[in-house]
């Protein structure tokens, strides 16, 4: 498998320190290092990395690829230390093209630290270190262990059919080798943490590792911060869907479901390879707004003013219901995966059993007709607050430093 690599020699990362007295400073714990698979997107995993860095201010963040223009601007203030692959523009713009090179590159990237805390969905857990290694696992690599779900439904035309063919080809060519590498990489960790009970079970099944659940926090913006309205839905009743536009997120079913309801529109926040297909569908059914990536001020306004959230994907944790709960808003969620940890049926939201137009539509209609207790929803969000997350990580890191 070959990829034409276009080399870029300018725009190298210039790390900056952003210290705070509110969390532990690495000048007092000098050998803590962080890692993440790649920092090229705006999603829940990237927000968790920002929270982890707030637990260990100034710690370097090692990653395979870093593209400032397509991830959260907050990363610009951190000490980002990308691998050599970051020299190639085409890989930063499409991290999936780096797949044939990542195992070797990650294995070569040795980190000198007393403790390396790696945020991983399949790559960062393989980074070698001179000290102790803690892995915070969002999920075992989906394309290696959930290939059918990750690739999408077989036989469909357009981007989803092409994606399935590419994922299947990659699995045939590299899957066996990478599964062996991935399993060996997982076993190099001294301690394994996971984001939900469903991932705890997956890690036990895939790696035979017993992991501790440390639930991640929602987005750190609050209701009191700046908000910018989305003019297209200002003054209208709408529900919100926040998801990367990938096949397993089931956003197409959400569009179909909400389009069948009266007097409610749909706003979708997120981007990805399914966007062109979803825009065609949205134009046909009407009442749907694909906003792409948005700044926190606009997302804050959307959460504050929506009638509720729709979450129809198969998620290992899924931060969006917790984000919505932080604004007192209910969620209509798929009765599976991480949503079982974050949504309380009948109290903070409602479940639907299948990601189909009919099932989603019925749940959203019930959600819209129900009077929810904002107090109960806010109490659920408080269980996932960042201060608890940071305190637990700091305790775990200190325990591993003592063992070192």
Backbone torsions as a table, in degrees:
resi	resn	phi	psi	omega
1	UNK	NA	121.3	-177.7
2	UNK	-118.4	149.3	178.2
3	UNK	-134.6	127.6	176.3
4	UNK	-72.8	120.2	-175.9
5	UNK	-102.7	126.0	177.5
6	UNK	-100.7	115.8	-172.2
7	UNK	-87.3	135.1	177.2
8	UNK	-116.1	129.2	-176.1
9	UNK	-107.0	-5.1	-180.0
10	UNK	-112.1	169.6	177.0
11	UNK	74.7	31.8	178.2
12	UNK	-65.1	155.7	-176.9
13	UNK	-67.7	131.8	175.3
14	UNK	-114.2	95.0	-174.7
15	UNK	-66.1	144.3	175.2
16	UNK	-129.8	147.3	-179.1
17	UNK	-93.1	142.3	178.1
18	UNK	-135.0	87.4	-173.0
19	UNK	-87.8	152.9	178.3
20	UNK	-146.3	142.1	179.0
21	UNK	-80.0	-6.8	-174.6
22	UNK	-81.7	-16.8	176.7
23	UNK	-135.1	166.6	-171.2
24	UNK	-61.3	131.9	-175.1
25	UNK	-94.1	132.4	-177.9
26	UNK	-71.4	-6.5	171.5
27	UNK	-69.8	-21.2	175.4
28	UNK	-95.8	-23.2	173.9
29	UNK	-125.1	79.3	-161.2
30	UNK	-72.6	-12.9	-173.8
31	UNK	-118.0	39.9	173.0
32	UNK	-97.4	126.3	176.3
33	UNK	-123.9	150.0	179.8
34	UNK	-117.0	161.4	177.8
35	UNK	-151.4	153.1	175.1
36	UNK	-148.0	153.4	-174.6
37	UNK	-54.0	-61.6	176.1
38	UNK	-156.8	146.9	-177.5
39	UNK	-116.2	79.4	-177.0
40	UNK	-132.3	3.1	-173.5
41	UNK	-134.6	171.4	171.8
42	UNK	-115.4	105.6	-178.5
43	UNK	-156.6	-176.7	-177.3
44	UNK	-61.0	-40.4	-178.8
45	UNK	-63.3	-37.8	179.4
46	UNK	-68.6	-36.9	176.3
47	UNK	-64.7	-36.9	178.4
48	UNK	-64.5	-39.6	177.6
49	UNK	-60.0	-40.7	177.8
50	UNK	-62.6	-38.7	176.7
51	UNK	-66.8	-40.2	177.9
52	UNK	-61.2	-41.6	179.4
53	UNK	-64.7	-32.7	177.7
54	UNK	-68.1	-21.1	174.9
55	UNK	-75.9	-25.3	-175.7
56	UNK	-138.0	69.4	-173.5
57	UNK	-54.0	131.2	176.1
58	UNK	86.7	-7.6	178.3
59	UNK	-63.7	138.2	177.2
60	UNK	-66.2	146.2	179.2
61	UNK	-114.3	109.5	179.9
62	UNK	-88.1	139.7	-178.2
63	UNK	-156.8	158.1	180.0
64	UNK	-73.9	-43.3	-175.9
65	UNK	-138.3	141.2	178.2
66	UNK	-137.4	119.2	177.3
67	UNK	-124.5	99.6	-175.3
68	UNK	-58.6	-30.1	-173.8
69	UNK	-74.3	-18.5	-176.0
70	UNK	-117.1	6.3	176.2
71	UNK	-120.3	-175.4	-177.7
72	UNK	-66.4	137.3	-178.9
73	UNK	-62.7	-20.2	179.5
74	UNK	-56.9	-29.2	-178.1
75	UNK	-65.6	-22.0	-177.5
76	UNK	-62.7	-23.6	-178.8
77	UNK	-89.0	-3.0	-175.0
78	UNK	-99.1	166.3	177.6
79	UNK	-87.9	84.5	-178.1
80	UNK	-88.4	128.4	-179.3
81	UNK	-123.7	88.6	-177.4
82	UNK	-77.9	163.6	178.4
83	UNK	-83.8	178.3	-175.6
84	UNK	-63.3	-26.6	179.3
85	UNK	-59.5	-22.1	-176.6
86	UNK	-65.1	-13.1	178.1
87	UNK	-69.3	-17.0	-172.6
88	UNK	-100.6	112.2	-175.0
89	UNK	-57.0	-43.1	-174.9
90	UNK	-61.7	-32.3	179.7
91	UNK	-75.8	-35.8	177.2
92	UNK	-66.0	-30.9	-179.1
93	UNK	-84.7	-19.2	177.2
94	UNK	-149.0	89.9	-173.8
95	UNK	-63.0	-21.5	-179.5
96	UNK	-65.1	-27.5	178.0
97	UNK	-69.0	-17.4	179.9
98	UNK	-82.2	-5.2	-172.3
99	UNK	-52.2	-42.8	-178.7
100	UNK	-65.4	-17.4	-173.6
101	UNK	-106.5	-13.0	-167.1
102	UNK	-68.6	-42.5	-177.1
103	UNK	-59.4	-47.3	-179.9
104	UNK	-65.0	-42.9	-177.6
105	UNK	-65.7	-43.0	179.2
106	UNK	-62.8	-42.8	-178.3
107	UNK	-63.5	-31.3	-179.0
108	UNK	-80.4	-14.7	-171.8
109	UNK	-90.7	78.0	-178.4
110	UNK	-77.9	134.4	-178.9
111	UNK	-110.3	126.3	177.8
112	UNK	-90.2	107.2	-177.6
113	UNK	-161.6	153.5	172.6
114	UNK	-66.2	-41.8	178.9
115	UNK	-138.0	129.0	171.2
116	UNK	-107.4	122.3	177.0
117	UNK	-106.9	109.2	-172.2
118	UNK	-107.5	120.5	172.6
119	UNK	-87.6	118.1	-166.6
120	UNK	-141.3	141.5	166.6
121	UNK	-125.7	27.6	175.6
122	UNK	141.4	-9.2	-176.5
123	UNK	-129.9	-51.1	-172.3
124	UNK	-61.8	-24.2	179.6
125	UNK	-67.8	-12.2	179.0
126	UNK	-92.2	-2.1	179.5
127	UNK	-68.0	124.3	177.6
128	UNK	-76.7	152.1	179.9
129	UNK	-143.4	156.7	178.8
130	UNK	-80.2	-15.1	-177.2
131	UNK	-115.4	-145.5	179.4
132	UNK	-82.9	148.4	179.7
133	UNK	-122.0	124.9	173.3
134	UNK	-111.8	130.4	177.9
135	UNK	-109.3	126.5	170.3
136	UNK	-102.2	104.0	-171.1
137	UNK	-95.1	119.2	173.9
138	UNK	-78.5	-31.2	177.0
139	UNK	177.2	144.4	165.3
140	UNK	-58.1	145.7	-171.4
141	UNK	-48.2	117.8	-175.2
142	UNK	-61.3	-42.7	-174.4
143	UNK	-69.9	-18.7	176.8
144	UNK	-87.2	-33.6	-172.5
145	UNK	-118.0	-11.3	176.4
146	UNK	-133.9	50.5	-170.2
147	UNK	-57.6	-45.5	-177.4
148	UNK	-63.4	-44.8	-179.1
149	UNK	-67.2	-40.3	-177.9
150	UNK	-67.3	-38.1	-175.4
151	UNK	-78.8	-30.4	-178.3
152	UNK	108.4	-176.6	-174.6
153	UNK	-76.8	131.0	179.2
154	UNK	-67.6	151.6	173.1
155	UNK	85.7	-4.9	179.3
156	UNK	-81.4	151.1	179.1
157	UNK	-86.0	172.2	172.8
158	UNK	78.6	-154.0	-171.1
159	UNK	-61.8	-34.3	-177.2
160	UNK	-69.3	-40.5	177.2
161	UNK	-63.3	-41.9	177.6
162	UNK	-64.0	-43.4	-180.0
163	UNK	-60.0	-42.8	-179.7
164	UNK	-62.5	-41.1	179.9
165	UNK	-64.0	-40.6	-179.5
166	UNK	-67.5	-43.3	179.6
167	UNK	-65.0	-41.8	179.2
168	UNK	-63.7	-42.4	178.0
169	UNK	-61.6	-44.6	179.4
170	UNK	-63.4	-38.0	-179.7
171	UNK	-66.5	-41.4	179.0
172	UNK	-65.0	-43.3	-174.9
173	UNK	-76.4	-37.2	-169.8
174	UNK	-124.1	-14.1	-169.2
175	UNK	-55.1	-49.4	-176.5
176	UNK	-62.5	-46.8	179.8
177	UNK	-61.6	-44.2	-176.7
178	UNK	-72.4	-32.0	175.1
179	UNK	-64.7	-39.2	176.6
180	UNK	-64.8	-44.2	178.8
181	UNK	-63.1	-43.9	-177.0
182	UNK	-63.1	-42.5	-179.6
183	UNK	-65.6	-43.6	178.5
184	UNK	-64.2	-38.5	179.6
185	UNK	-63.1	-42.3	-179.7
186	UNK	-60.6	-36.6	-176.9
187	UNK	-75.0	-7.9	176.1
188	UNK	-80.7	-8.7	-179.0
189	UNK	-76.7	142.2	173.7
190	UNK	-84.7	-23.2	-178.6
191	UNK	-153.2	135.8	-177.2
192	UNK	-117.3	129.0	175.3
193	UNK	-118.2	150.8	179.2
194	UNK	-135.5	163.4	-173.7
195	UNK	-92.5	-11.5	-177.4
196	UNK	-160.6	168.0	179.5
197	UNK	-67.5	-33.2	179.6
198	UNK	-66.3	-35.1	176.4
199	UNK	-76.6	-30.3	172.8
200	UNK	-58.0	-44.3	177.9
201	UNK	-66.5	-40.1	-179.1
202	UNK	-65.1	-42.1	179.6
203	UNK	-65.2	-38.3	176.5
204	UNK	-63.4	-42.2	-177.5
205	UNK	-71.7	-43.3	-173.9
206	UNK	-80.5	-43.8	-172.7
207	UNK	-110.3	-9.3	-174.1
208	UNK	59.2	42.1	179.5
209	UNK	-116.9	134.3	173.8
210	UNK	-90.2	118.9	-173.7
211	UNK	-115.4	155.5	176.2
212	UNK	-95.2	136.4	176.2
213	UNK	-82.0	121.5	173.0
214	UNK	-126.7	97.1	-173.4
215	UNK	-65.2	132.9	179.1
216	UNK	-76.0	159.3	178.4
217	UNK	-82.8	162.6	172.2
218	UNK	-75.9	-176.4	175.5
219	UNK	-55.0	144.0	-172.3
220	UNK	-85.3	-4.0	175.9
221	UNK	-72.5	150.8	-177.0
222	UNK	-117.8	173.0	-179.1
223	UNK	-66.1	-21.4	-175.2
224	UNK	-85.0	-4.7	-178.3
225	UNK	-79.7	178.0	179.5
226	UNK	-64.6	144.7	180.0
227	UNK	-133.4	140.2	178.7
228	UNK	-125.3	120.9	-176.2
229	UNK	-65.6	150.6	168.2
230	UNK	-94.6	110.5	-171.3
231	UNK	-59.2	-32.6	-174.6
232	UNK	-63.4	-25.9	-177.8
233	UNK	-123.2	9.4	179.7
234	UNK	-62.7	127.1	-178.4
235	UNK	83.2	1.3	-179.2
236	UNK	-108.5	161.3	173.7
237	UNK	-88.7	127.4	-178.3
238	UNK	-148.9	155.7	171.3
239	UNK	-110.8	159.9	-171.0
240	UNK	-119.0	142.8	172.1
241	UNK	-131.2	121.8	-178.9
242	UNK	-116.3	110.1	-174.8
243	UNK	-164.7	147.6	168.0
244	UNK	-67.2	143.7	-173.9
245	UNK	-86.8	77.3	179.1
246	UNK	-121.8	157.5	-174.9
247	UNK	-55.0	-44.4	-174.2
248	UNK	-73.2	-6.9	176.8
249	UNK	-76.8	-16.1	175.1
250	UNK	59.6	32.1	-178.6
251	UNK	-66.7	-31.1	179.1
252	UNK	-62.2	-35.8	178.0
253	UNK	-71.2	-33.3	176.8
254	UNK	-64.4	-43.8	178.4
255	UNK	-59.2	-48.0	-179.5
256	UNK	-62.5	-40.3	-176.9
257	UNK	-66.8	-49.1	-176.5
258	UNK	-69.5	-31.5	178.8
259	UNK	-64.1	-21.4	179.6
260	UNK	-87.1	-0.5	-179.9
261	UNK	-100.7	150.1	-179.1
262	UNK	-86.6	144.4	168.8
263	UNK	58.7	35.1	174.0
264	UNK	-148.1	138.5	177.5
265	UNK	-111.0	174.3	-175.4
266	UNK	-128.7	131.7	172.6
267	UNK	-114.7	128.2	179.3
268	UNK	-113.1	122.3	177.6
269	UNK	-107.5	123.2	179.2
270	UNK	143.5	165.6	-179.6
271	UNK	-140.0	168.9	179.5
272	UNK	157.7	-178.7	-174.4
273	UNK	-65.9	-16.4	179.0
274	UNK	-85.7	-0.3	-169.0
275	UNK	-60.2	-46.9	-177.4
276	UNK	-60.5	-42.2	178.9
277	UNK	-64.4	-41.3	-179.1
278	UNK	-70.8	-34.6	176.8
279	UNK	-63.7	-38.1	176.9
280	UNK	-63.5	-44.9	178.7
281	UNK	-64.1	-44.2	-178.2
282	UNK	-62.6	-39.2	179.6
283	UNK	-65.7	-31.7	-178.2
284	UNK	-75.5	-39.7	-174.8
285	UNK	-91.4	-26.2	178.8
286	UNK	79.0	162.8	175.5
287	UNK	74.1	12.6	-178.7
288	UNK	-120.2	136.7	-178.3
289	UNK	-123.4	111.2	175.0
290	UNK	-91.8	107.3	-172.6
291	UNK	-92.1	-8.7	-175.4
292	UNK	68.0	-151.5	176.0
293	UNK	-76.1	141.6	178.5
294	UNK	-129.2	157.1	175.2
295	UNK	-75.2	161.8	-176.9
296	UNK	-58.9	-35.0	-178.5
297	UNK	-62.5	-40.3	179.3
298	UNK	-75.0	-38.0	177.4
299	UNK	-63.7	-38.2	177.4
300	UNK	-59.9	-44.5	179.5
301	UNK	-63.9	-40.2	-179.5
302	UNK	-63.7	-44.8	177.4
303	UNK	-63.7	-41.5	-177.1
304	UNK	-66.6	-31.9	-171.8
305	UNK	-108.1	-4.3	179.3
306	UNK	-75.9	161.0	175.6
307	UNK	-84.9	-12.0	-179.7
308	UNK	161.2	171.9	-178.8
309	UNK	-108.0	147.9	172.4
310	UNK	-117.1	124.3	-177.5
311	UNK	-129.4	101.6	-171.4
312	UNK	-112.8	10.1	-174.9
313	UNK	-93.8	164.1	172.8
314	UNK	-87.5	98.6	-174.1
315	UNK	-109.0	146.4	176.6
316	UNK	-79.8	-31.6	169.2
317	UNK	-134.6	-66.3	179.0
318	UNK	84.0	95.5	-176.4
319	UNK	-77.5	-23.7	-169.5
320	UNK	-60.0	-38.8	176.5
321	UNK	-64.1	-31.3	177.6
322	UNK	-72.7	-39.0	175.1
323	UNK	-60.3	-46.7	179.1
324	UNK	-61.6	-40.8	-179.9
325	UNK	-63.0	-32.7	178.5
326	UNK	-64.4	-17.1	175.9
327	UNK	-106.0	9.4	178.1
328	UNK	75.4	22.3	-175.5
329	UNK	-107.6	139.7	-178.8
330	UNK	-78.9	167.9	-179.7
331	UNK	-131.0	135.7	166.2
332	UNK	-96.5	112.0	-169.1
333	UNK	-126.7	152.2	173.2
334	UNK	-66.3	133.5	-176.9
335	UNK	-79.6	70.4	-176.3
336	UNK	-166.7	163.8	170.6
337	UNK	60.0	-145.6	-176.0
338	UNK	-66.1	-20.4	179.0
339	UNK	-62.8	-22.3	177.4
340	UNK	-66.2	-23.5	177.7
341	UNK	-88.2	-27.3	-168.3
342	UNK	-107.6	-17.8	-179.5
343	UNK	-114.8	130.8	175.7
344	UNK	-103.3	109.5	-176.9
345	UNK	-57.4	129.6	179.2
346	UNK	84.4	-13.3	179.9
347	UNK	-114.4	-46.5	179.8
348	UNK	-118.2	0.1	179.5
349	UNK	173.9	-169.8	-178.9
350	UNK	-136.1	143.8	-179.7
351	UNK	-100.0	148.8	165.6
352	UNK	-121.4	149.3	-168.7
353	UNK	-84.5	-28.4	-177.9
354	UNK	-134.5	146.9	178.5
355	UNK	-83.6	65.0	178.7
356	UNK	-116.9	162.8	179.8
357	UNK	-57.4	-45.2	-176.1
358	UNK	-66.7	-46.7	-177.0
359	UNK	-66.7	-44.0	179.0
360	UNK	-65.1	-45.3	-178.3
361	UNK	-59.9	-42.0	179.5
362	UNK	-64.2	-43.1	-179.1
363	UNK	-66.4	-41.5	179.8
364	UNK	-64.4	-40.2	178.5
365	UNK	-61.6	-42.4	178.0
366	UNK	-65.3	-42.3	179.1
367	UNK	-58.8	-42.6	-178.0
368	UNK	-69.3	-27.9	-178.0
369	UNK	-91.3	-4.5	-176.3
370	UNK	-94.9	140.9	173.0
371	UNK	-91.0	112.6	-174.9
372	UNK	-97.3	150.2	174.9
373	UNK	-86.2	109.4	178.8
374	UNK	-61.2	-35.3	180.0
375	UNK	-61.8	-43.1	179.7
376	UNK	-66.2	-37.9	-179.7
377	UNK	-68.4	-42.6	178.6
378	UNK	-64.0	-35.8	178.3
379	UNK	-64.2	-37.1	176.6
380	UNK	-64.5	-41.8	179.4
381	UNK	-62.6	-35.2	-177.1
382	UNK	-63.1	-26.0	178.6
383	UNK	-64.0	-21.2	-176.4
384	UNK	-111.7	28.0	-175.4
385	UNK	-68.9	153.2	-175.6
386	UNK	-65.8	-34.2	-177.7
387	UNK	-61.4	-39.1	177.8
388	UNK	-66.6	-43.4	179.5
389	UNK	-59.4	-49.2	-178.8
390	UNK	-62.9	-44.5	-178.1
391	UNK	-61.0	-41.0	-179.0
392	UNK	-68.7	-41.5	178.5
393	UNK	-62.8	-42.2	-180.0
394	UNK	-62.9	-39.5	177.2
395	UNK	-63.2	-44.8	-179.3
396	UNK	-63.4	-43.8	179.7
397	UNK	-63.5	-41.6	178.7
398	UNK	-63.8	-37.8	177.1
399	UNK	-62.4	-41.3	-179.6
400	UNK	-72.7	-34.0	175.4
401	UNK	-63.2	-39.5	179.6
402	UNK	-65.0	-38.1	178.8
403	UNK	-68.6	-31.7	179.2
404	UNK	-66.2	NA	NA
